């Protein structure tokens, strides 16, 4: 039992921040992300003996977190008319230029279709390879690479469109 506790604590200490960042990207809500991470680690504790390869721990936990997030929607019925996609967590009135650009980029990524957004976030935030992402999402590696390519192209198009709009009003 003591070795299980040590393994679990090492897992939590090493991967908590990564899991939280990914959860926040999924749900865009600090409190829900914290709950998802907590529930993920609770399930990980129960199934820790099934984790044979410590190198696979991060992708194993990400998979648990994704399933926990899906369970959230099974349990709740959201009233979509009240949903405000434009709501933000931070107060942007005191933002620096870099924070504004980061916020703009997050909004553009959030507007990508889920099939493109999720692999992109897993790669950029999670640091996973195309092969690892394919395993987590139960997709072919080529499908993942195509979706990553399309996601980047859509972001590039959004940047170019934004520059064209700014140029029209600023110059």
C-alpha positions in Angstrom: 0.0 0.0 0.0 2.8 2.4 0.8 4.4 1.9 -2.6 1.1 2.7 -4.3 0.8 5.9 -2.3 4.3 6.9 -3.3 3.6 6.2 -7.0 0.4 8.2 -6.8 1.9 11.2 -5.1 4.7 11.2 -7.7 2.1 11.1 -10.5 0.1 14.0 -9.0 3.2 16.1 -8.4 4.6 15.6 -11.9 1.4 15.9 -13.9 -1.1 18.1 -12.0 -0.2 21.3 -13.8 -0.3 19.7 -17.3 -3.7 18.1 -16.5 -5.1 21.4 -15.2 -3.9 23.3 -18.3 -5.6 20.7 -20.6 -8.8 20.7 -18.6 -9.0 24.5 -18.7 -8.6 24.4 -22.5 -11.4 21.9 -22.6 -13.9 23.7 -20.4 -12.8 27.4 -20.2 -13.8 27.5 -16.5 -11.3 27.5 -13.7 -13.6 25.7 -11.2 -14.8 23.0 -13.5 -11.3 22.4 -14.7 -10.2 21.9 -11.0 -13.1 19.5 -10.5 -12.2 17.5 -13.6 -8.6 17.2 -12.5 -9.6 16.1 -9.0 -12.0 13.5 -10.4 -9.3 12.3 -12.8 -6.8 11.7 -10.0 -9.5 10.0 -7.9 -10.2 7.6 -10.7 -6.4 7.2 -11.3 -6.0 6.2 -7.6 -8.6 3.5 -8.0 -7.0 2.1 -11.2 -3.3 2.8 -10.4 -2.5 -0.9 -10.4 -3.6 -1.1 -14.1 -0.9 1.4 -15.1 2.1 -0.8 -16.0 4.2 1.6 -17.9 5.0 4.9 -16.1 6.0 6.5 -19.4 2.4 6.2 -20.5 1.1 7.9 -17.3 0.4 11.3 -18.9 -1.6 10.0 -21.9 -3.4 7.6 -19.5 -4.4 10.5 -17.3 -5.4 12.7 -20.3 -7.7 9.8 -21.5 -9.3 9.6 -18.0 -9.8 13.4 -18.0 -11.4 13.4 -21.4 -13.8 10.6 -20.3 -14.6 12.5 -17.1 -15.4 15.6 -19.2 -17.8 13.5 -21.3 -19.5 12.1 -18.2 -20.2 15.7 -17.2 -22.4 16.1 -20.2 -24.1 12.8 -19.6 -25.1 14.0 -16.1 -26.3 17.5 -17.0 -28.7 19.1 -19.3 -27.5 22.6 -20.2 -29.9 25.4 -21.2 -28.2 26.5 -24.4 -30.0 29.8 -24.7 -28.2 31.0 -21.6 -24.8 30.0 -22.9 -22.5 32.9 -23.5 -19.5 31.8 -25.6 -18.0 35.2 -25.5 -17.6 35.2 -21.7 -14.1 35.5 -20.3 -12.6 34.6 -17.0 -10.0 37.3 -16.7 -10.4 41.1 -16.5 -8.8 42.3 -19.7 -8.9 46.0 -18.9 -5.4 45.7 -17.4 -4.0 43.4 -20.0 -0.7 44.0 -21.8 -0.4 43.6 -25.6 0.9 40.1 -25.2 -2.0 39.0 -23.0 -4.4 40.5 -25.6 -2.7 38.5 -28.3 -2.8 35.4 -26.2 -6.5 35.9 -25.5 -7.2 36.5 -29.2 -5.4 33.3 -30.1 -7.3 31.3 -27.5 -10.6 32.6 -28.9 -9.6 31.6 -32.4 -8.6 28.1 -31.2 -11.9 27.8 -29.2 -13.8 28.6 -32.4 -12.2 25.8 -34.3 -14.4 22.7 -34.8 -13.8 20.2 -32.0 -12.3 17.7 -34.4 -9.5 20.2 -35.1 -9.3 21.9 -31.8 -8.8 18.9 -29.6 -5.7 17.4 -31.4 -4.2 20.9 -31.6 -4.6 21.5 -27.9 -3.2 18.1 -27.1 -0.1 18.8 -29.2 0.5 22.4 -28.1 -0.6 22.3 -24.5 0.0 18.6 -23.8 3.1 18.2 -25.8 1.9 14.9 -27.3 3.1 13.4 -30.6 0.8 12.7 -33.5 1.0 9.0 -32.6 0.1 9.6 -28.9 -2.8 11.8 -29.9 -4.1 9.2 -32.3 -4.1 6.6 -29.4 -5.9 9.0 -27.1 -8.6 10.0 -29.6 -8.9 6.5 -31.1 -8.0 7.8 -34.5 -5.5 6.9 -37.3 -2.2 8.8 -37.0 -2.7 10.2 -40.6 -6.1 11.5 -39.6 -4.6 13.3 -36.6 -1.9 14.8 -38.7 -4.4 16.0 -41.3 -6.5 17.6 -38.6 -3.5 19.3 -37.1 -2.6 20.6 -40.6 -6.1 21.9 -41.1 -6.3 23.5 -37.7 -3.1 25.4 -38.3 -4.3 26.5 -41.7 -7.5 27.8 -40.2 -5.6 29.7 -37.6 -3.3 31.2 -40.2 -6.4 32.3 -42.3 -7.9 33.9 -39.2 -4.6 35.9 -38.6 -4.6 37.0 -42.2 -8.3 38.0 -42.1 -7.7 39.9 -38.9 -4.8 41.8 -40.5 -6.9 42.7 -43.5 -9.7 44.0 -41.3 -7.3 46.0 -39.1 -5.7 47.4 -42.3 -9.0 48.6 -43.6 -9.8 50.6 -40.4 -6.3 51.7 -39.4 -4.8 52.9 -42.6 
